[in-house]
Amino acid sequence: MKAPPRLQVLVDEGLIDTVVRQLMSGKEAMVYVVRSGDDTRCAKIYKEATNRSFRQAVDYTENRKVKNSRQARAMAKGTKFGRQATEAAWQSAEVDALYRLAAAGVRVPTPYNFAEGVLLMELVTDADGDAAPRLNDCVFTAEEARGHHATLIKEVVRMLCAGVVHGDLSEFNVLLAADGPVIIDLPQAIDAAGNNHANRMLLRDVANLRNFFGQFAPELLQTNFGDEIWSLYESGALQVETPLTGRFARQTGPVDVGNVLREVDDAKAEEAARRARMQLQPVR
């Protein structure tokens, strides 16, 4: 197919040879299958972010580093330059997270290059060599659900040990490759130690996994890996191979009303996002 203008720049620079087809189109990006030499890869073209609320963006970008004070001031004021800088930082966050997590052994698409707002990375495939489906497009036996859930809980732990929380992990952001689940879509990834919302976001990520796989293996709905993982992390006892039970006894105390209201808002936003994602279909 004819290369879109954003990809033609990469063709001209020799980073890719040909564009095979469009794979996916979403609110924040379009993904294409491309050829680079003998390798088939995918190219993620970021769109201008117009669908994230200010509060959500602030939660995710809290304590993210920027290049200089001028850029930080512009981002805070929301000027045209500031909005461009914010979007660039949002895109760079995914690139940085992919390299960081790949180095830590987390199963994410292998990143190859980032240029002109386009991320070149591994094309995740299934056992037949076709583009791998999202978990949301799959049906599992109870045994399969338990196995994939255990794998992804271990990946959440591995990510946290690398200092990263996904922030939007769900059945829509995990592909089922020939070698198991692969975590994708990381522009909202946050620094676990530097973001005050990390705990809440990790709990939500883990709850999303529990609720999805619990459809196929109902006993998973009774687990509480999120609080257990975060408690171990806070105490400095969390390691990749730390055994987990899925059980956690909550300590009683005063209720943080502000946090409860925020969780209600998050639940509403998650449901709205889920409905929007259900309307997105891969490009055939």
Short mmCIF file of the C-alpha atoms (twelve columns), coordinates in Angstrom:
data_MODEL
# 
_entry.id   MODEL 
# 
loop_
_atom_site.group_PDB 
_atom_site.id 
_atom_site.type_symbol 
_atom_site.label_atom_id 
_atom_site.label_alt_id 
_atom_site.label_comp_id 
_atom_site.label_asym_id 
_atom_site.label_seq_id 
_atom_site.Cartn_x 
_atom_site.Cartn_y 
_atom_site.Cartn_z 
_atom_site.pdbx_PDB_model_num 
ATOM 1   C CA . MET A 1   0.000   0.000   0.000  1 
ATOM 2   C CA . LYS A 2   1.027   3.631   -0.374 1 
ATOM 3   C CA . ALA A 3   2.875   4.862   2.680  1 
ATOM 4   C CA . PRO A 4   1.026   7.495   4.749  1 
ATOM 5   C CA . PRO A 5   2.938   10.814  4.911  1 
ATOM 6   C CA . ARG A 6   4.136   10.160  8.486  1 
ATOM 7   C CA . LEU A 7   5.612   6.817   7.404  1 
ATOM 8   C CA . GLN A 8   6.954   8.075   4.086  1 
ATOM 9   C CA . VAL A 9   9.472   10.128  6.065  1 
ATOM 10  C CA . LEU A 10  10.799  6.912   7.621  1 
ATOM 11  C CA . VAL A 11  10.885  5.233   4.207  1 
ATOM 12  C CA . ASP A 12  12.926  8.144   2.854  1 
ATOM 13  C CA . GLU A 13  15.317  7.836   5.804  1 
ATOM 14  C CA . GLY A 14  15.728  4.086   5.248  1 
ATOM 15  C CA . LEU A 15  14.210  3.086   8.600  1 
ATOM 16  C CA . ILE A 16  11.511  1.047   6.865  1 
ATOM 17  C CA . ASP A 17  11.269  -0.301  3.332  1 
ATOM 18  C CA . THR A 18  7.576   -0.780  2.652  1 
ATOM 19  C CA . VAL A 19  4.195   -0.409  4.333  1 
ATOM 20  C CA . VAL A 20  2.218   -3.648  4.148  1 
ATOM 21  C CA . ARG A 21  -1.169  -2.703  5.624  1 
ATOM 22  C CA . GLN A 22  -2.934  -0.884  8.418  1 
ATOM 23  C CA . LEU A 23  -3.359  -3.093  11.459 1 
ATOM 24  C CA . MET A 24  -5.287  -1.012  13.965 1 
ATOM 25  C CA . SER A 25  -6.792  2.424   14.431 1 
ATOM 26  C CA . GLY A 26  -7.596  3.881   17.832 1 
ATOM 27  C CA . LYS A 27  -8.135  7.202   19.557 1 
ATOM 28  C CA . GLU A 28  -4.466  7.788   20.285 1 
ATOM 29  C CA . ALA A 29  -2.622  5.992   17.497 1 
ATOM 30  C CA . MET A 30  -2.741  4.110   14.222 1 
ATOM 31  C CA . VAL A 31  -0.660  0.969   13.801 1 
ATOM 32  C CA . TYR A 32  0.721   -0.321  10.502 1 
ATOM 33  C CA . VAL A 33  2.505   -3.504  9.502  1 
ATOM 34  C CA . VAL A 34  5.790   -2.582  7.804  1 
ATOM 35  C CA . ARG A 35  8.845   -4.293  6.383  1 
ATOM 36  C CA . SER A 36  12.388  -3.439  7.425  1 
ATOM 37  C CA . GLY A 37  14.816  -5.555  5.428  1 
ATOM 38  C CA . ASP A 38  13.849  -9.180  6.058  1 
ATOM 39  C CA . ASP A 39  11.872  -8.306  9.207  1 
ATOM 40  C CA . THR A 40  8.169   -7.619  9.552  1 
ATOM 41  C CA . ARG A 41  7.498   -5.020  12.248 1 
ATOM 42  C CA . CYS A 42  4.790   -2.613  13.260 1 
ATOM 43  C CA . ALA A 43  4.822   1.169   13.222 1 
ATOM 44  C CA . LYS A 44  2.739   3.074   15.749 1 
ATOM 45  C CA . ILE A 45  1.812   6.575   14.598 1 
ATOM 46  C CA . TYR A 46  0.689   8.737   17.497 1 
ATOM 47  C CA . LYS A 47  -2.295  11.012  17.027 1 
ATOM 48  C CA . GLU A 48  -2.720  14.303  18.834 1 
ATOM 49  C CA . ALA A 49  -4.164  13.489  22.242 1 
ATOM 50  C CA . THR A 50  -7.577  15.115  22.547 1 
ATOM 51  C CA . ASN A 51  -9.453  12.480  24.522 1 
ATOM 52  C CA . ARG A 52  -7.659  12.480  27.887 1 
ATOM 53  C CA . SER A 53  -9.107  14.603  30.651 1 
ATOM 54  C CA . PHE A 54  -6.842  17.140  32.353 1 
ATOM 55  C CA . ARG A 55  -7.160  15.413  35.718 1 
ATOM 56  C CA . GLN A 56  -6.229  12.042  34.279 1 
ATOM 57  C CA . ALA A 57  -3.259  13.536  32.420 1 
ATOM 58  C CA . VAL A 58  -2.035  15.220  35.604 1 
ATOM 59  C CA . ASP A 59  -2.322  11.955  37.538 1 
ATOM 60  C CA . TYR A 60  -0.217  10.108  34.986 1 
ATOM 61  C CA . THR A 61  2.377   12.803  34.364 1 
ATOM 62  C CA . GLU A 62  3.012   13.744  37.994 1 
ATOM 63  C CA . ASN A 63  6.775   14.111  38.602 1 
ATOM 64  C CA . ARG A 64  7.709   13.277  35.006 1 
ATOM 65  C CA . LYS A 65  10.938  14.992  34.085 1 
ATOM 66  C CA . VAL A 66  11.039  17.593  31.297 1 
ATOM 67  C CA . LYS A 67  14.022  19.037  29.453 1 
ATOM 68  C CA . ASN A 68  14.062  22.526  30.954 1 
ATOM 69  C CA . SER A 69  12.161  25.041  33.081 1 
ATOM 70  C CA . ARG A 70  10.808  26.909  30.022 1 
ATOM 71  C CA . GLN A 71  9.239   23.713  28.770 1 
ATOM 72  C CA . ALA A 72  7.817   22.965  32.215 1 
ATOM 73  C CA . ARG A 73  6.246   26.439  32.471 1 
ATOM 74  C CA . ALA A 74  4.727   26.157  28.996 1 
ATOM 75  C CA . MET A 75  3.299   22.744  29.800 1 
ATOM 76  C CA . ALA A 76  1.782   24.076  33.025 1 
ATOM 77  C CA . LYS A 77  0.210   27.075  31.236 1 
ATOM 78  C CA . GLY A 78  -1.136  24.966  28.383 1 
ATOM 79  C CA . THR A 79  0.305   27.153  25.626 1 
ATOM 80  C CA . LYS A 80  0.586   25.804  22.083 1 
ATOM 81  C CA . PHE A 81  4.272   25.023  22.676 1 
ATOM 82  C CA . GLY A 82  3.341   23.540  26.038 1 
ATOM 83  C CA . ARG A 83  0.711   21.259  24.510 1 
ATOM 84  C CA . GLN A 84  3.243   20.098  21.921 1 
ATOM 85  C CA . ALA A 85  5.777   19.440  24.681 1 
ATOM 86  C CA . THR A 86  3.184   17.571  26.732 1 
ATOM 87  C CA . GLU A 87  2.320   15.338  23.798 1 
ATOM 88  C CA . ALA A 88  5.989   14.703  23.027 1 
ATOM 89  C CA . ALA A 89  6.560   13.762  26.664 1 
ATOM 90  C CA . TRP A 90  3.544   11.447  26.567 1 
ATOM 91  C CA . GLN A 91  4.916   9.635   23.514 1 
ATOM 92  C CA . SER A 92  8.443   9.480   24.911 1 
ATOM 93  C CA . ALA A 93  7.081   7.929   28.098 1 
ATOM 94  C CA . GLU A 94  5.972   4.847   26.164 1 
ATOM 95  C CA . VAL A 95  9.320   4.553   24.390 1 
ATOM 96  C CA . ASP A 96  11.239  4.928   27.651 1 
ATOM 97  C CA . ALA A 97  8.977   2.414   29.398 1 
ATOM 98  C CA . LEU A 98  9.356   -0.149  26.602 1 
ATOM 99  C CA . TYR A 99  13.157  -0.021  26.722 1 
ATOM 100 C CA . ARG A 100 13.178  -0.050  30.525 1 
ATOM 101 C CA . LEU A 101 10.784  -2.978  30.814 1 
ATOM 102 C CA . ALA A 102 12.349  -4.984  27.993 1 
ATOM 103 C CA . ALA A 103 15.697  -4.662  29.798 1 
ATOM 104 C CA . ALA A 104 14.019  -5.917  32.981 1 
ATOM 105 C CA . GLY A 105 12.684  -9.004  31.212 1 
ATOM 106 C CA . VAL A 106 9.034   -7.929  31.019 1 
ATOM 107 C CA . ARG A 107 7.266   -9.359  27.968 1 
ATOM 108 C CA . VAL A 108 6.558   -6.235  25.954 1 
ATOM 109 C CA . PRO A 109 7.016   -5.635  22.215 1 
ATOM 110 C CA . THR A 110 10.705  -5.161  21.451 1 
ATOM 111 C CA . PRO A 111 11.267  -1.486  20.562 1 
ATOM 112 C CA . TYR A 112 13.553  -0.728  17.599 1 
ATOM 113 C CA . ASN A 113 13.370  2.984   16.902 1 
ATOM 114 C CA . PHE A 114 11.428  6.150   17.608 1 
ATOM 115 C CA . ALA A 115 11.477  8.931   15.033 1 
ATOM 116 C CA . GLU A 116 9.127   11.643  13.789 1 
ATOM 117 C CA . GLY A 117 6.423   10.624  16.262 1 
ATOM 118 C CA . VAL A 118 6.478   7.018   15.032 1 
ATOM 119 C CA . LEU A 119 7.441   4.057   17.193 1 
ATOM 120 C CA . LEU A 120 8.922   1.062   15.360 1 
ATOM 121 C CA . MET A 121 8.617   -2.142  17.339 1 
ATOM 122 C CA . GLU A 122 8.120   -5.879  17.205 1 
ATOM 123 C CA . LEU A 123 5.013   -7.201  15.475 1 
ATOM 124 C CA . VAL A 124 3.577   -9.578  18.069 1 
ATOM 125 C CA . THR A 125 2.230   -12.711 16.367 1 
ATOM 126 C CA . ASP A 126 0.244   -15.799 17.262 1 
ATOM 127 C CA . ALA A 127 1.172   -19.426 16.624 1 
ATOM 128 C CA . ASP A 128 0.158   -19.085 12.948 1 
ATOM 129 C CA . GLY A 129 2.309   -16.015 12.392 1 
ATOM 130 C CA . ASP A 130 -0.684  -13.670 12.225 1 
ATOM 131 C CA . ALA A 131 -1.023  -10.501 14.285 1 
ATOM 132 C CA . ALA A 132 -1.767  -11.584 17.848 1 
ATOM 133 C CA . PRO A 133 -5.282  -10.877 19.183 1 
ATOM 134 C CA . ARG A 134 -6.070  -8.871  22.292 1 
ATOM 135 C CA . LEU A 135 -7.224  -10.819 25.335 1 
ATOM 136 C CA . ASN A 136 -10.635 -9.215  24.902 1 
ATOM 137 C CA . ASP A 137 -11.037 -11.086 21.623 1 
ATOM 138 C CA . CYS A 138 -10.279 -14.482 23.176 1 
ATOM 139 C CA . VAL A 139 -12.222 -17.105 25.118 1 
ATOM 140 C CA . PHE A 140 -10.414 -19.272 27.672 1 
ATOM 141 C CA . THR A 141 -10.924 -22.421 29.637 1 
ATOM 142 C CA . ALA A 142 -10.672 -22.082 33.417 1 
ATOM 143 C CA . GLU A 143 -7.210  -23.629 33.326 1 
ATOM 144 C CA . GLU A 144 -6.027  -21.267 30.588 1 
ATOM 145 C CA . ALA A 145 -7.447  -18.279 32.461 1 
ATOM 146 C CA . ARG A 146 -5.633  -19.249 35.664 1 
ATOM 147 C CA . GLY A 147 -2.387  -19.712 33.756 1 
ATOM 148 C CA . HIS A 148 -2.523  -16.409 31.899 1 
ATOM 149 C CA . HIS A 149 -3.605  -14.572 35.043 1 
ATOM 150 C CA . ALA A 150 -0.645  -15.991 36.964 1 
ATOM 151 C CA . THR A 151 1.700   -14.986 34.134 1 
ATOM 152 C CA . LEU A 152 0.417   -11.422 34.071 1 
ATOM 153 C CA . ILE A 153 0.519   -11.037 37.857 1 
ATOM 154 C CA . LYS A 154 4.181   -12.044 37.656 1 
ATOM 155 C CA . GLU A 155 4.684   -9.441  34.908 1 
ATOM 156 C CA . VAL A 156 3.029   -6.774  37.090 1 
ATOM 157 C CA . VAL A 157 5.493   -7.690  39.847 1 
ATOM 158 C CA . ARG A 158 8.405   -7.606  37.416 1 
ATOM 159 C CA . MET A 159 7.298   -4.175  36.207 1 
ATOM 160 C CA . LEU A 160 6.994   -2.859  39.755 1 
ATOM 161 C CA . CYS A 161 10.428  -4.219  40.635 1 
ATOM 162 C CA . ALA A 162 11.663  -2.172  37.659 1 
ATOM 163 C CA . GLY A 163 9.907   0.866   39.157 1 
ATOM 164 C CA . VAL A 164 7.034   1.029   36.659 1 
ATOM 165 C CA . VAL A 165 3.243   0.800   36.953 1 
ATOM 166 C CA . HIS A 166 1.369   0.336   33.679 1 
ATOM 167 C CA . GLY A 167 -1.540  2.565   34.721 1 
ATOM 168 C CA . ASP A 168 -4.052  1.258   32.177 1 
ATOM 169 C CA . LEU A 169 -3.590  -2.508  32.175 1 
ATOM 170 C CA . SER A 170 -6.621  -4.493  31.060 1 
ATOM 171 C CA . GLU A 171 -7.730  -7.131  28.567 1 
ATOM 172 C CA . PHE A 172 -7.573  -4.417  25.904 1 
ATOM 173 C CA . ASN A 173 -3.848  -3.757  26.446 1 
ATOM 174 C CA . VAL A 174 -2.540  -7.323  26.414 1 
ATOM 175 C CA . LEU A 175 -1.925  -9.388  23.277 1 
ATOM 176 C CA . LEU A 176 -1.946  -13.183 23.268 1 
ATOM 177 C CA . ALA A 177 1.200   -14.176 21.389 1 
ATOM 178 C CA . ALA A 178 2.454   -17.641 20.543 1 
ATOM 179 C CA . ASP A 179 4.626   -17.519 23.675 1 
ATOM 180 C CA . GLY A 180 1.950   -16.091 25.979 1 
ATOM 181 C CA . PRO A 181 0.616   -12.664 27.011 1 
ATOM 182 C CA . VAL A 182 2.433   -9.524  25.817 1 
ATOM 183 C CA . ILE A 183 1.768   -6.175  27.511 1 
ATOM 184 C CA . ILE A 184 1.258   -3.204  25.182 1 
ATOM 185 C CA . ASP A 185 0.222   0.481   25.212 1 
ATOM 186 C CA . LEU A 186 2.438   2.201   27.766 1 
ATOM 187 C CA . PRO A 187 2.242   5.979   27.169 1 
ATOM 188 C CA . GLN A 188 0.575   6.387   30.557 1 
ATOM 189 C CA . ALA A 189 3.169   4.289   32.423 1 
ATOM 190 C CA . ILE A 190 4.203   5.944   35.673 1 
ATOM 191 C CA . ASP A 191 7.171   5.886   38.011 1 
ATOM 192 C CA . ALA A 192 6.137   3.852   41.032 1 
ATOM 193 C CA . ALA A 193 8.284   5.754   43.505 1 
ATOM 194 C CA . GLY A 194 7.650   9.254   42.155 1 
ATOM 195 C CA . ASN A 195 3.907   9.314   41.581 1 
ATOM 196 C CA . ASN A 196 1.428   9.618   44.453 1 
ATOM 197 C CA . HIS A 197 -1.210  7.783   42.413 1 
ATOM 198 C CA . ALA A 198 0.939   4.691   41.778 1 
ATOM 199 C CA . ASN A 199 -0.721  2.593   44.487 1 
ATOM 200 C CA . ARG A 200 -4.243  3.298   43.237 1 
ATOM 201 C CA . MET A 201 -3.291  2.658   39.625 1 
ATOM 202 C CA . LEU A 202 -1.554  -0.617  40.409 1 
ATOM 203 C CA . LEU A 203 -4.608  -1.803  42.354 1 
ATOM 204 C CA . ARG A 204 -6.800  -0.909  39.384 1 
ATOM 205 C CA . ASP A 205 -4.495  -2.732  36.937 1 
ATOM 206 C CA . VAL A 206 -4.584  -5.884  39.044 1 
ATOM 207 C CA . ALA A 207 -8.352  -5.618  39.572 1 
ATOM 208 C CA . ASN A 208 -8.874  -5.370  35.804 1 
ATOM 209 C CA . LEU A 209 -6.955  -8.608  35.296 1 
ATOM 210 C CA . ARG A 210 -8.831  -10.317 38.128 1 
ATOM 211 C CA . ASN A 211 -12.228 -9.274  36.802 1 
ATOM 212 C CA . PHE A 212 -11.469 -10.313 33.227 1 
ATOM 213 C CA . PHE A 213 -10.021 -13.739 33.953 1 
ATOM 214 C CA . GLY A 214 -12.595 -14.234 36.715 1 
ATOM 215 C CA . GLN A 215 -15.204 -14.591 33.979 1 
ATOM 216 C CA . PHE A 216 -13.566 -17.908 33.062 1 
ATOM 217 C CA . ALA A 217 -12.199 -18.967 36.469 1 
ATOM 218 C CA . PRO A 218 -14.573 -17.498 39.109 1 
ATOM 219 C CA . GLU A 219 -12.293 -18.364 42.028 1 
ATOM 220 C CA . LEU A 220 -9.945  -15.602 40.856 1 
ATOM 221 C CA . LEU A 221 -12.591 -13.050 41.838 1 
ATOM 222 C CA . GLN A 222 -11.849 -13.841 45.491 1 
ATOM 223 C CA . THR A 223 -8.130  -12.981 45.208 1 
ATOM 224 C CA . ASN A 224 -6.440  -9.771  46.292 1 
ATOM 225 C CA . PHE A 225 -3.023  -9.719  44.672 1 
ATOM 226 C CA . GLY A 226 -2.988  -5.935  44.290 1 
ATOM 227 C CA . ASP A 227 -2.847  -5.008  47.976 1 
ATOM 228 C CA . GLU A 228 -0.488  -7.895  48.676 1 
ATOM 229 C CA . ILE A 229 1.938   -6.785  45.952 1 
ATOM 230 C CA . TRP A 230 1.877   -3.125  46.989 1 
ATOM 231 C CA . SER A 231 2.351   -3.959  50.674 1 
ATOM 232 C CA . LEU A 232 5.436   -6.013  49.840 1 
ATOM 233 C CA . TYR A 233 6.721   -3.220  47.588 1 
ATOM 234 C CA . GLU A 234 6.263   -0.553  50.258 1 
ATOM 235 C CA . SER A 235 8.090   -2.673  52.819 1 
ATOM 236 C CA . GLY A 236 10.992  -3.291  50.420 1 
ATOM 237 C CA . ALA A 237 10.311  -7.040  50.394 1 
ATOM 238 C CA . LEU A 238 9.023   -7.398  46.827 1 
ATOM 239 C CA . GLN A 239 11.215  -9.320  44.406 1 
ATOM 240 C CA . VAL A 240 10.395  -10.941 41.079 1 
ATOM 241 C CA . GLU A 241 10.391  -14.397 42.641 1 
ATOM 242 C CA . THR A 242 8.550   -13.430 45.829 1 
ATOM 243 C CA . PRO A 243 5.798   -16.037 46.396 1 
ATOM 244 C CA . LEU A 244 2.291   -14.558 46.430 1 
ATOM 245 C CA . THR A 245 -0.869  -15.921 47.999 1 
ATOM 246 C CA . GLY A 246 -3.539  -13.614 46.594 1 
ATOM 247 C CA . ARG A 247 -4.726  -12.969 50.155 1 
ATOM 248 C CA . PHE A 248 -4.405  -9.749  52.128 1 
ATOM 249 C CA . ALA A 249 -5.881  -8.620  55.449 1 
ATOM 250 C CA . ARG A 250 -6.811  -4.955  55.320 1 
ATOM 251 C CA . GLN A 251 -6.047  -2.787  58.316 1 
ATOM 252 C CA . THR A 252 -9.032  -0.831  59.588 1 
ATOM 253 C CA . GLY A 253 -8.796  2.931   60.019 1 
ATOM 254 C CA . PRO A 254 -10.280 6.268   58.934 1 
ATOM 255 C CA . VAL A 255 -11.773 6.328   55.442 1 
ATOM 256 C CA . ASP A 256 -10.076 8.606   52.920 1 
ATOM 257 C CA . VAL A 257 -13.188 10.121  51.327 1 
ATOM 258 C CA . GLY A 258 -11.190 11.933  48.642 1 
ATOM 259 C CA . ASN A 259 -9.586  8.687   47.535 1 
ATOM 260 C CA . VAL A 260 -12.952 6.918   47.476 1 
ATOM 261 C CA . LEU A 261 -14.421 9.637   45.254 1 
ATOM 262 C CA . ARG A 262 -11.397 9.430   42.978 1 
ATOM 263 C CA . GLU A 263 -11.862 5.677   42.660 1 
ATOM 264 C CA . VAL A 264 -15.516 6.247   41.727 1 
ATOM 265 C CA . ASP A 265 -14.398 8.707   39.047 1 
ATOM 266 C CA . ASP A 266 -11.832 6.190   37.803 1 
ATOM 267 C CA . ALA A 267 -14.483 3.484   37.622 1 
ATOM 268 C CA . LYS A 268 -16.711 5.737   35.532 1 
ATOM 269 C CA . ALA A 269 -13.807 6.677   33.240 1 
ATOM 270 C CA . GLU A 270 -12.806 3.022   32.879 1 
ATOM 271 C CA . GLU A 271 -16.337 2.040   31.894 1 
ATOM 272 C CA . ALA A 272 -16.497 4.856   29.338 1 
ATOM 273 C CA . ALA A 273 -13.119 3.782   27.935 1 
ATOM 274 C CA . ARG A 274 -14.249 0.151   27.853 1 
ATOM 275 C CA . ARG A 275 -17.334 1.068   25.834 1 
ATOM 276 C CA . ALA A 276 -15.214 3.125   23.434 1 
ATOM 277 C CA . ARG A 277 -12.712 0.274   22.994 1 
ATOM 278 C CA . MET A 278 -15.492 -2.183  22.273 1 
ATOM 279 C CA . GLN A 279 -16.335 -0.039  19.237 1 
ATOM 280 C CA . LEU A 280 -12.773 -0.241  17.882 1 
ATOM 281 C CA . GLN A 281 -12.087 -3.058  15.457 1 
ATOM 282 C CA . PRO A 282 -8.795  -4.160  13.903 1 
ATOM 283 C CA . VAL A 283 -8.459  -3.156  10.267 1 
ATOM 284 C CA . ARG A 284 -8.788  -6.239  8.108  1 
# 
